[in-house]
Amino acid sequence: MSAIDVMALRAPDLVPSTTDARVVNMVAYTRTRIKSELYGEQAETAIALYALHLLTKDAIGTAIGGGGQITADHEGSLSRSYSHAPVSASAEDLASTAFGKEYLSLRSACLPHFLTSGFPL
């Protein structure tokens, strides 16, 4: 099953169509961030989960470049400051969505493969 098919199955609300440009582009971007050979047979699932994590953050406005949470708010002359999402795929960032948590679990399950495959972590 392809990453996009996994995404459509797991999150139909985020993936309205397997040909949706936003979804296709997110999968293409995710493929540049993940070394699929490190995940073996689970590679497409890893790509799907990471892409769904990013799409979820995008949907709630905390993706890279998104507004994030309000960190400061003033009433006089109306001023508002926002936090920004981390750029890296840290465990803290991934733990901020259900799909990110599932990706972390899959990554941990594949760790023995990482250690014995000769690939860098």
N, CA, C and O atoms as a MOPAC input file, in Angstrom:
PM7 MOZYME 1SCF
protein

 N      0.84700 1    -1.16700 1     0.00000 1
 C      0.00000 1     0.00000 1     0.00000 1
 C      0.90000 1     1.24100 1     0.00000 1
 O      1.86500 1     1.31600 1     0.76000 1
 N      0.57700 1     2.20100 1    -0.85300 1
 C      1.38200 1     3.42600 1    -0.93000 1
 C      1.12000 1     4.32400 1     0.27700 1
 O      0.12400 1     4.16400 1     0.98300 1
 N      2.02200 1     5.26200 1     0.49800 1
 C      1.86600 1     6.20100 1     1.61200 1
 C      0.55000 1     6.96800 1     1.48800 1
 O     -0.14800 1     7.16100 1     2.48300 1
 N      0.21000 1     7.40100 1     0.28800 1
 C     -1.03400 1     8.16500 1     0.10100 1
 C     -2.25400 1     7.29600 1     0.39100 1
 O     -3.23300 1     7.77900 1     0.96100 1
 N     -2.21000 1     6.03100 1     0.00700 1
 C     -3.32300 1     5.13300 1     0.30700 1
 C     -3.47200 1     4.92500 1     1.81500 1
 O     -4.58600 1     4.88900 1     2.33800 1
 N     -2.34000 1     4.79000 1     2.50700 1
 C     -2.36800 1     4.65900 1     3.97300 1
 C     -2.99000 1     5.91900 1     4.57800 1
 O     -3.82100 1     5.83200 1     5.48300 1
 N     -2.58900 1     7.07600 1     4.08100 1
 C     -3.11600 1     8.33900 1     4.58400 1
 C     -4.62100 1     8.44500 1     4.37200 1
 O     -5.35000 1     8.85700 1     5.27400 1
 N     -5.08500 1     8.07200 1     3.18100 1
 C     -6.51800 1     8.14400 1     2.88100 1
 C     -7.32100 1     7.21200 1     3.78100 1
 O     -8.43700 1     7.53400 1     4.18900 1
 N     -6.74600 1     6.06300 1     4.08200 1
 C     -7.40100 1     5.09900 1     4.96600 1
 C     -7.43800 1     5.59300 1     6.40600 1
 O     -8.46600 1     5.48900 1     7.07400 1
 N     -6.32100 1     6.12700 1     6.88200 1
 C     -6.19600 1     6.53800 1     8.28100 1
 C     -6.83700 1     7.88200 1     8.59300 1
 O     -7.31600 1     8.08900 1     9.70800 1
 N     -6.85600 1     8.80700 1     7.62400 1
 C     -7.34700 1    10.16400 1     7.90200 1
 C     -8.10000 1    10.73300 1     6.70300 1
 O     -7.61500 1    11.64900 1     6.03900 1
 N     -9.28000 1    10.19400 1     6.42900 1
 C    -10.03500 1    10.67900 1     5.26700 1
 C    -10.39200 1    12.16900 1     5.35700 1
 O    -10.59800 1    12.81500 1     4.32900 1
 N    -10.46600 1    12.71200 1     6.55700 1
 C    -10.76600 1    14.13500 1     6.71200 1
 C     -9.58800 1    15.01400 1     6.27600 1
 O     -9.79700 1    16.14700 1     5.84300 1
 N     -8.36200 1    14.51000 1     6.38600 1
 C     -7.17700 1    15.26100 1     5.96700 1
 C     -6.79100 1    14.96800 1     4.51600 1
 O     -6.05800 1    15.73400 1     3.89100 1
 N     -7.29200 1    13.85800 1     3.99500 1
 C     -6.94700 1    13.42200 1     2.64100 1
 C     -8.23700 1    13.25200 1     1.84000 1
 O     -8.75200 1    12.14200 1     1.71300 1
 N     -8.75500 1    14.35500 1     1.30300 1
 C    -10.02200 1    14.28300 1     0.58000 1
 C     -9.93700 1    13.46100 1    -0.70200 1
 O    -10.94400 1    12.92800 1    -1.16500 1
 N     -8.73500 1    13.35600 1    -1.27700 1
 C     -8.52600 1    12.61400 1    -2.51300 1
 C     -7.06200 1    12.21500 1    -2.58600 1
 O     -6.18800 1    12.96400 1    -2.14900 1
 N     -6.79200 1    11.03900 1    -3.13900 1
 C     -5.39600 1    10.59700 1    -3.26100 1
 C     -4.65600 1    11.37900 1    -4.34200 1
 O     -3.44200 1    11.23700 1    -4.49000 1
 N     -5.37500 1    12.19900 1    -5.09200 1
 C     -4.72800 1    13.03800 1    -6.10500 1
 C     -4.69800 1    14.50900 1    -5.69400 1
 O     -4.27800 1    15.36100 1    -6.47700 1
 N     -5.13900 1    14.81300 1    -4.47200 1
 C     -5.12800 1    16.18000 1    -3.96200 1
 C     -3.68700 1    16.70400 1    -3.97200 1
 O     -2.79000 1    16.07600 1    -3.41000 1
 N     -3.47400 1    17.84700 1    -4.60700 1
 C     -2.12100 1    18.39500 1    -4.76600 1
 C     -1.42400 1    18.60900 1    -3.43300 1
 O     -0.22700 1    18.35100 1    -3.31400 1
 N     -2.15200 1    19.07700 1    -2.43200 1
 C     -1.56200 1    19.32500 1    -1.10900 1
 C     -1.03200 1    18.02200 1    -0.51900 1
 O      0.05700 1    17.99100 1     0.05500 1
 N     -1.79700 1    16.95800 1    -0.66000 1
 C     -1.40500 1    15.65500 1    -0.11800 1
 C     -0.21600 1    15.09000 1    -0.89500 1
 O      0.75300 1    14.62200 1    -0.29700 1
 N     -0.28900 1    15.13300 1    -2.20900 1
 C      0.80100 1    14.62700 1    -3.05300 1
 C      2.09300 1    15.37900 1    -2.76200 1
 O      3.15800 1    14.76900 1    -2.66200 1
 N      2.00700 1    16.69600 1    -2.62700 1
 C      3.19300 1    17.50500 1    -2.33700 1
 C      3.75000 1    17.21500 1    -0.95000 1
 O      4.96700 1    17.19900 1    -0.76700 1
 N      2.88000 1    16.98500 1     0.03000 1
 C      3.34500 1    16.68000 1     1.38500 1
 C      4.06200 1    15.34000 1     1.42000 1
 O      5.06600 1    15.19400 1     2.11800 1
 N      3.55800 1    14.36000 1     0.67700 1
 C      4.22300 1    13.05700 1     0.61600 1
 C      5.58300 1    13.20500 1    -0.07000 1
 O      6.56800 1    12.62100 1     0.38200 1
 N      5.64400 1    13.97200 1    -1.14400 1
 C      6.91500 1    14.19600 1    -1.83400 1
 C      7.91700 1    14.86000 1    -0.89300 1
 O      9.08400 1    14.46900 1    -0.85600 1
 N      7.47400 1    15.85700 1    -0.13400 1
 C      8.34200 1    16.52500 1     0.84100 1
 C      8.79900 1    15.53300 1     1.91100 1
 O      9.97700 1    15.49400 1     2.26800 1
 N      7.86700 1    14.73800 1     2.41600 1
 C      8.18100 1    13.77900 1     3.47800 1
 C      9.20200 1    12.75400 1     3.00200 1
 O     10.06300 1    12.33500 1     3.77600 1
 N      9.11800 1    12.34800 1     1.75100 1
 C     10.08600 1    11.38700 1     1.21200 1
 C     11.51800 1    11.95100 1     1.25200 1
 O     12.48000 1    11.18500 1     1.31200 1
 N     11.65900 1    13.26500 1     1.21900 1
 C     12.99200 1    13.87200 1     1.30300 1
 C     13.50100 1    13.92600 1     2.73800 1
 O     14.69400 1    14.12400 1     2.96600 1
 N     12.61200 1    13.75300 1     3.69800 1
 C     12.96700 1    13.85700 1     5.11600 1
 C     13.20800 1    12.50000 1     5.78000 1
 O     13.83400 1    12.43000 1     6.83700 1
 N     12.71500 1    11.42900 1     5.16800 1
 C     12.78400 1    10.09700 1     5.78100 1
 C     13.58400 1     9.16400 1     4.88100 1
 O     13.35200 1     9.10800 1     3.67400 1
 N     14.51900 1     8.43700 1     5.46700 1
 C     15.25900 1     7.42000 1     4.72100 1
 C     14.42700 1     6.13800 1     4.75000 1
 O     14.46700 1     5.37300 1     5.71400 1
 N     13.68900 1     5.92800 1     3.69400 1
 C     12.73200 1     4.82200 1     3.67700 1
 C     13.40400 1     3.46200 1     3.85800 1
 O     12.78900 1     2.54000 1     4.39500 1
 N     14.66700 1     3.32300 1     3.41300 1
 C     15.34000 1     2.03300 1     3.54900 1
 C     15.53800 1     1.63900 1     5.00800 1
 O     15.71000 1     0.45800 1     5.30800 1
 N     15.51500 1     2.59500 1     5.90500 1
 C     15.67700 1     2.30400 1     7.32800 1
 C     14.42900 1     1.67800 1     7.94500 1
 O     14.49900 1     1.06900 1     9.01300 1
 N     13.29700 1     1.82600 1     7.27700 1
 C     12.03200 1     1.31300 1     7.81000 1
 C     11.60900 1    -0.00500 1     7.18100 1
 O     10.59200 1    -0.57600 1     7.57500 1
 N     12.36700 1    -0.49400 1     6.21400 1
 C     12.04500 1    -1.77500 1     5.59600 1
 C     10.63400 1    -1.78700 1     5.03700 1
 O     10.23300 1    -0.86800 1     4.32200 1
 N      9.88700 1    -2.82200 1     5.36100 1
 C      8.52000 1    -2.98400 1     4.86800 1
 C      7.56500 1    -1.92700 1     5.41600 1
 O      6.46700 1    -1.75200 1     4.88800 1
 N      7.96800 1    -1.23500 1     6.45200 1
 C      7.12100 1    -0.21300 1     7.07300 1
 C      7.37900 1     1.18800 1     6.52000 1
 O      6.85100 1     2.16500 1     7.05100 1
 N      8.17800 1     1.29700 1     5.46700 1
 C      8.56800 1     2.60700 1     4.93900 1
 C      7.37800 1     3.46100 1     4.52000 1
 O      7.31700 1     4.64100 1     4.86500 1
 N      6.43800 1     2.89100 1     3.78800 1
 C      5.29300 1     3.67500 1     3.33100 1
 C      4.42500 1     4.12000 1     4.50600 1
 O      3.85000 1     5.20800 1     4.48300 1
 N      4.33500 1     3.28500 1     5.52100 1
 C      3.59000 1     3.66500 1     6.72600 1
 C      4.29700 1     4.80500 1     7.44900 1
 O      3.64500 1     5.74100 1     7.91200 1
 N      5.61500 1     4.73700 1     7.55100 1
 C      6.38300 1     5.80700 1     8.19800 1
 C      6.19300 1     7.12200 1     7.45400 1
 O      5.97300 1     8.16400 1     8.07100 1
 N      6.27700 1     7.07400 1     6.14400 1
 C      6.08400 1     8.28100 1     5.33400 1
 C      4.68000 1     8.82800 1     5.53300 1
 O      4.49700 1    10.03600 1     5.68900 1
 N      3.68900 1     7.94700 1     5.52900 1
 C      2.29300 1     8.36900 1     5.71200 1
 C      2.08800 1     9.02400 1     7.07800 1
 O      1.46500 1    10.08200 1     7.16500 1
 N      2.60200 1     8.41300 1     8.13600 1
 C      2.41600 1     8.95500 1     9.48300 1
 C      3.09000 1    10.31000 1     9.64600 1
 O      2.52400 1    11.22200 1    10.24900 1
 N      4.29900 1    10.44100 1     9.10800 1
 C      5.00700 1    11.72000 1     9.20600 1
 C      4.25200 1    12.79300 1     8.42100 1
 O      4.09100 1    13.91700 1     8.89700 1
 N      3.79200 1    12.44700 1     7.22500 1
 C      3.02900 1    13.40700 1     6.41400 1
 C      1.72000 1    13.78300 1     7.10500 1
 O      1.33400 1    14.95200 1     7.09900 1
 N      1.03800 1    12.81400 1     7.69700 1
 C     -0.20200 1    13.11600 1     8.42400 1
 C      0.07200 1    14.00100 1     9.63700 1
 O     -0.73300 1    14.87300 1     9.96600 1
 N      1.19000 1    13.78100 1    10.29300 1
 C      1.58600 1    14.65000 1    11.40800 1
 C      1.69900 1    16.09800 1    10.92000 1
 O      1.15900 1    17.01400 1    11.54000 1
 N      2.40500 1    16.29300 1     9.80400 1
 C      2.57900 1    17.64200 1     9.26300 1
 C      1.25700 1    18.24800 1     8.79900 1
 O      1.00200 1    19.43000 1     9.02700 1
 N      0.42500 1    17.45200 1     8.15500 1
 C     -0.88300 1    17.94900 1     7.70600 1
 C     -1.76900 1    18.31800 1     8.89400 1
 O     -2.51500 1    19.29600 1     8.83600 1
 N     -1.68700 1    17.53800 1     9.96500 1
 C     -2.46200 1    17.84000 1    11.17100 1
 C     -2.00400 1    19.16000 1    11.77600 1
 O     -2.82500 1    20.00000 1    12.14600 1
 N     -0.69700 1    19.33800 1    11.87500 1
 C     -0.17100 1    20.60000 1    12.40700 1
 C     -0.57100 1    21.76300 1    11.51200 1
 O     -0.89100 1    22.84600 1    12.00400 1
 N     -0.55600 1    21.54800 1    10.21700 1
 C     -0.96800 1    22.58000 1     9.26500 1
 C     -2.44100 1    22.93500 1     9.47900 1
 O     -2.81900 1    24.10600 1     9.44800 1
 N     -3.25600 1    21.91900 1     9.69300 1
 C     -4.69400 1    22.13200 1     9.86900 1
 C     -5.01500 1    22.92400 1    11.13400 1
 O     -6.00500 1    23.65400 1    11.18100 1
 N     -4.17100 1    22.77800 1    12.16300 1
 C     -4.42500 1    23.51500 1    13.41000 1
 C     -3.57100 1    24.77600 1    13.50400 1
 O     -3.57900 1    25.46900 1    14.52100 1
 N     -2.83200 1    25.06600 1    12.43000 1
 C     -2.08800 1    26.32600 1    12.37500 1
 C     -0.77700 1    26.34600 1    13.10700 1
 O     -0.28900 1    27.42000 1    13.45800 1
 N     -0.17800 1    25.17600 1    13.35500 1
 C      1.10800 1    25.16600 1    14.05500 1
 C      2.20200 1    24.54500 1    13.21200 1
 O      3.24400 1    24.16100 1    13.74300 1
 N      1.99000 1    24.44000 1    11.91900 1
 C      3.02500 1    23.88600 1    11.04500 1
 C      4.16600 1    24.88500 1    10.90700 1
 O      4.07200 1    26.02400 1    11.36300 1
 N      5.22800 1    24.44600 1    10.28000 1
 C      6.37600 1    25.31600 1    10.04800 1
 C      5.88500 1    26.55800 1     9.32700 1
 O      5.27100 1    26.47000 1     8.26400 1
 N      6.15900 1    27.71000 1     9.90900 1
 C      5.69800 1    28.95500 1     9.31800 1
 C      4.30200 1    29.33400 1     9.75000 1
 O      3.83300 1    30.43000 1     9.44200 1
 N      3.62600 1    28.44200 1    10.46100 1
 C      2.27400 1    28.73500 1    10.92000 1
 C      2.28800 1    29.64900 1    12.12200 1
 O      3.34900 1    29.96000 1    12.66300 1
 N      1.13000 1    30.07500 1    12.53500 1
 C      1.03100 1    31.01500 1    13.62700 1
 C      1.38100 1    30.44100 1    14.97500 1
 O      1.93800 1    31.14300 1    15.81900 1
 N      1.06800 1    29.18800 1    15.19800 1
 C      1.34400 1    28.59000 1    16.48900 1
 C      0.40400 1    29.10500 1    17.56200 1
 O     -0.61600 1    29.72600 1    17.26300 1
 N      0.75100 1    28.84600 1    18.79600 1
 C     -0.07700 1    29.27900 1    19.91600 1
 C      0.20500 1    30.74000 1    20.22900 1
 O      1.31000 1    31.23800 1    20.01200 1
 N     -0.81400 1    31.41400 1    20.74100 1
 C     -0.64900 1    32.81300 1    21.15300 1
 C      0.20300 1    32.82900 1    22.41300 1
 O     -0.12200 1    32.16000 1    23.39400 1
 N      1.30300 1    33.59600 1    22.38900 1
 C      2.18600 1    33.68400 1    23.55100 1
 C      2.06300 1    35.01700 1    24.26400 1
 O      2.43500 1    35.12600 1    25.43200 1
 N      1.54500 1    36.03800 1    23.58300 1
 C      1.34200 1    37.34900 1    24.19100 1
 C      0.17800 1    38.02900 1    23.48300 1
 O     -0.02200 1    37.87200 1    22.27900 1
 N     -0.58400 1    38.78800 1    24.26300 1
 C     -1.75700 1    39.45700 1    23.70700 1
 C     -1.94700 1    40.77100 1    24.45100 1
 O     -1.94900 1    40.78700 1    25.68200 1
 N     -2.10500 1    41.86600 1    23.72600 1
 C     -2.33800 1    43.17300 1    24.33100 1
 C     -3.61700 1    43.74500 1    23.75800 1
 O     -3.95800 1    43.47700 1    22.60600 1
 N     -4.31000 1    44.51100 1    24.53100 1
 C     -5.56500 1    45.08200 1    24.05600 1
 C     -5.37800 1    46.48700 1    23.49000 1
 O     -5.87700 1    46.77800 1    22.40300 1
 N     -4.68200 1    47.35200 1    24.19400 1
 C     -4.43900 1    48.70700 1    23.69900 1
 C     -3.50300 1    48.67600 1    22.49800 1
 O     -2.41200 1    48.11500 1    22.59200 1
 N     -3.89100 1    49.24800 1    21.40000 1
 C     -3.16900 1    49.22200 1    20.12200 1
 C     -3.03500 1    47.80400 1    19.55500 1
 O     -2.23400 1    47.56700 1    18.65100 1
 N     -3.79300 1    46.89800 1    20.07200 1
 C     -3.91900 1    45.52000 1    19.59400 1
 C     -2.63300 1    44.89700 1    19.08400 1
 O     -2.24700 1    45.13300 1    17.94000 1
 N     -1.97300 1    44.11900 1    19.89900 1
 C     -0.74000 1    43.42900 1    19.54900 1
 C     -0.87500 1    41.97300 1    19.94900 1
 O     -1.44400 1    41.66600 1    20.99700 1
 N     -0.35600 1    41.07400 1    19.12400 1
 C     -0.42800 1    39.64800 1    19.43600 1
 C      0.85000 1    38.97100 1    18.96000 1
 O      1.33100 1    39.26000 1    17.86400 1
 N      1.40700 1    38.07000 1    19.77500 1
 C      2.60400 1    37.31500 1    19.41700 1
 C      2.28100 1    35.83400 1    19.40100 1
 O      1.46000 1    35.35700 1    20.18500 1
 N      2.93000 1    35.11000 1    18.50300 1
 C      2.68600 1    33.68000 1    18.35200 1
 C      3.97400 1    32.89500 1    18.51500 1
 O      5.05900 1    33.38000 1    18.19500 1
 N      3.83800 1    31.66900 1    19.01900 1
 C      4.98300 1    30.75900 1    19.03900 1
 C      5.07000 1    30.11100 1    17.66500 1
 O      4.10500 1    30.12400 1    16.90100 1
 N      6.21000 1    29.55400 1    17.36000 1
 C      6.38300 1    28.86800 1    16.08200 1
 C      6.76200 1    27.43000 1    16.33100 1
 O      7.47200 1    27.11900 1    17.28800 1
 N      6.28500 1    26.55100 1    15.46400 1
 C      6.58400 1    25.12900 1    15.58200 1
 C      8.06800 1    24.88400 1    15.32400 1
 O      8.68900 1    25.58800 1    14.52900 1
 N      8.62700 1    23.89300 1    15.99300 1
 C     10.02000 1    23.57300 1    15.73600 1
 C     10.21400 1    23.10400 1    14.29300 1
 O      9.32800 1    22.47600 1    13.71400 1
 N     11.35800 1    23.41000 1    13.73000 1
 C     11.63500 1    23.01500 1    12.35300 1
 C     12.03200 1    21.55200 1    12.28500 1
 O     11.75000 1    20.88900 1    11.28700 1
 N     12.67200 1    21.03500 1    13.30600 1
 C     13.13200 1    19.64700 1    13.28000 1
 C     12.01300 1    18.69900 1    13.70600 1
 O     10.99600 1    19.11300 1    14.26200 1
 N     12.23100 1    17.42700 1    13.42900 1
 C     11.26900 1    16.39900 1    13.81100 1
 C     11.66000 1    15.84300 1    15.18000 1
 O     11.90200 1    14.64400 1    15.32500 1
 N     11.71800 1    16.70900 1    16.16800 1
 C     12.08600 1    16.27300 1    17.51100 1
 C     10.95600 1    15.42500 1    18.08900 1
 O      9.81200 1    15.49300 1    17.63900 1
 N     11.30000 1    14.63600 1    19.08000 1
 C     10.29300 1    13.80100 1    19.73600 1
 C      9.19700 1    14.67500 1    20.33900 1
 O      8.02500 1    14.30000 1    20.32000 1
 N      9.56700 1    15.82300 1    20.86800 1
 C      8.57600 1    16.73500 1    21.45500 1
 C      7.59900 1    17.23500 1    20.39100 1
 O      6.38900 1    17.27600 1    20.61800 1
 N      8.13000 1    17.61200 1    19.23700 1
 C      7.27500 1    18.06500 1    18.14600 1
 C      6.37600 1    16.93100 1    17.65800 1
 O      5.17300 1    17.12500 1    17.48400 1
 N      6.94700 1    15.76300 1    17.43900 1
 C      6.16200 1    14.62900 1    16.94700 1
 C      5.08900 1    14.21200 1    17.95000 1
 O      4.01300 1    13.76400 1    17.55400 1
 N      5.37000 1    14.35300 1    19.23300 1
 C      4.39700 1    13.97300 1    20.25900 1
 C      3.21100 1    14.93200 1    20.33000 1
 O      2.27400 1    14.70000 1    21.09400 1
 N      3.24500 1    15.99700 1    19.54700 1
 C      2.14900 1    16.96700 1    19.59300 1
 C      0.92400 1    16.54900 1    18.78500 1
 O     -0.11300 1    17.20800 1    18.86100 1
 N      1.02400 1    15.45600 1    18.00600 1
 C     -0.14300 1    14.94900 1    17.27900 1
 C     -0.22300 1    13.43500 1    17.45200 1
 O      0.77500 1    12.78400 1    17.75900 1
 N     -1.40700 1    12.88600 1    17.25400 1
 C     -1.58700 1    11.43100 1    17.35200 1
 C     -0.76000 1    10.71000 1    16.29200 1
 O     -0.17900 1     9.66000 1    16.56400 1
 N     -0.70500 1    11.27600 1    15.07700 1
 C      0.07500 1    10.63900 1    14.01900 1
 C      1.56800 1    10.72200 1    14.29600 1
 O      2.31200 1     9.79800 1    13.96700 1
 N      2.00900 1    11.81100 1    14.89300 1
 C      3.41100 1    11.93800 1    15.28000 1
 C      3.78000 1    10.92000 1    16.34300 1
 O      4.86100 1    10.33300 1    16.29900 1
 N      2.88000 1    10.70700 1    17.30500 1
 C      3.12900 1     9.71000 1    18.34700 1
 C      3.21200 1     8.31100 1    17.74000 1
 O      4.04800 1     7.50000 1    18.13900 1
 N      2.34800 1     8.03900 1    16.78300 1
 C      2.38400 1     6.73800 1    16.12900 1
 C      3.67900 1     6.57700 1    15.32000 1
 O      4.25700 1     5.49000 1    15.27500 1
 N      4.12700 1     7.65800 1    14.68700 1
 C      5.39700 1     7.63100 1    13.96100 1
 C      6.54800 1     7.33000 1    14.92900 1
 O      7.42400 1     6.52100 1    14.62100 1
 N      6.54500 1     7.97900 1    16.09600 1
 C      7.58500 1     7.71800 1    17.09700 1
 C      7.59000 1     6.25200 1    17.52000 1
 O      8.65100 1     5.64900 1    17.68400 1
 N      6.40700 1     5.68700 1    17.69300 1
 C      6.29500 1     4.28100 1    18.06700 1
 C      6.86400 1     3.37900 1    16.97800 1
 O      7.58900 1     2.42600 1    17.26500 1
 N      6.53100 1     3.68700 1    15.73000 1
 C      7.05500 1     2.91000 1    14.60600 1
 C      8.57500 1     3.05500 1    14.52900 1
 O      9.28500 1     2.07600 1    14.30100 1
 N      9.06500 1     4.26900 1    14.71800 1
 C     10.50800 1     4.50700 1    14.68400 1
 C     11.20800 1     3.69300 1    15.76600 1
 O     12.26800 1     3.11500 1    15.52500 1
 N     10.61800 1     3.64700 1    16.95000 1
 C     11.20800 1     2.85200 1    18.04100 1
 C     11.19000 1     1.36600 1    17.71000 1
 O     12.14400 1     0.64700 1    18.00600 1
 N     10.10300 1     0.90800 1    17.09400 1
 C      9.99900 1    -0.50100 1    16.72900 1
 C     11.03200 1    -0.87500 1    15.67100 1
 O     11.48500 1    -2.01900 1    15.62200 1
 N     11.40300 1     0.07400 1    14.83300 1
 C     12.38100 1    -0.18500 1    13.77200 1
 C     13.81000 1     0.01800 1    14.24300 1
 O     14.74600 1    -0.26100 1    13.49200 1
 N     14.00500 1     0.49900 1    15.47400 1
 C     15.34700 1     0.79700 1    15.97000 1
 C     16.31100 1    -0.37900 1    15.84300 1
 O     17.45100 1    -0.16300 1    15.43100 1
 N     15.91900 1    -1.62100 1    16.17500 1
 C     16.87400 1    -2.71900 1    15.97700 1
 C     17.32700 1    -2.81800 1    14.51500 1
 O     18.47800 1    -3.15700 1    14.24100 1
 N     16.43200 1    -2.52600 1    13.59600 1
 C     16.79500 1    -2.54300 1    12.17500 1
 C     17.82800 1    -1.44900 1    11.89100 1
 O     18.77700 1    -1.67200 1    11.13900 1
 N     17.64500 1    -0.26800 1    12.49100 1
 C     18.61000 1     0.80800 1    12.30700 1
 C     19.99800 1     0.37400 1    12.77600 1
 O     21.00100 1     0.60600 1    12.10000 1
 N     20.03200 1    -0.25200 1    13.93200 1
 C     21.31500 1    -0.60900 1    14.53600 1
 C     22.03100 1    -1.72400 1    13.80200 1
 O     23.26100 1    -1.76500 1    13.80100 1
 N     21.29100 1    -2.63300 1    13.17400 1
 C     21.92000 1    -3.77500 1    12.51000 1
 C     22.07300 1    -3.58600 1    11.00800 1
 O     22.73000 1    -4.39900 1    10.35800 1
 N     21.49100 1    -2.54300 1    10.44100 1
 C     21.52100 1    -2.38700 1     8.99600 1
 C     22.78100 1    -1.70300 1     8.47700 1
 O     23.06700 1    -1.74700 1     7.28000 1
 N     23.52800 1    -1.07500 1     9.37100 1
 C     24.71500 1    -0.36000 1     8.94500 1
 C     24.41000 1     1.07700 1     8.50900 1
 O     25.32200 1     1.80400 1     8.11400 1
 N     23.14800 1     1.49400 1     8.57300 1
 C     22.76800 1     2.86000 1     8.22600 1
 C     22.90400 1     3.73600 1     9.46600 1
 O     22.74700 1     3.25400 1    10.58800 1
 N     23.19300 1     5.01000 1     9.27300 1
 C     23.24500 1     5.92300 1    10.42000 1
 C     21.84800 1     6.15700 1    10.98200 1
 O     20.85400 1     6.02800 1    10.26800 1
 N     21.78000 1     6.50000 1    12.25900 1
 C     20.48700 1     6.81800 1    12.87100 1
 C     20.01400 1     8.12600 1    12.29900 1
 O     18.94100 1     8.60600 1    12.66300 1

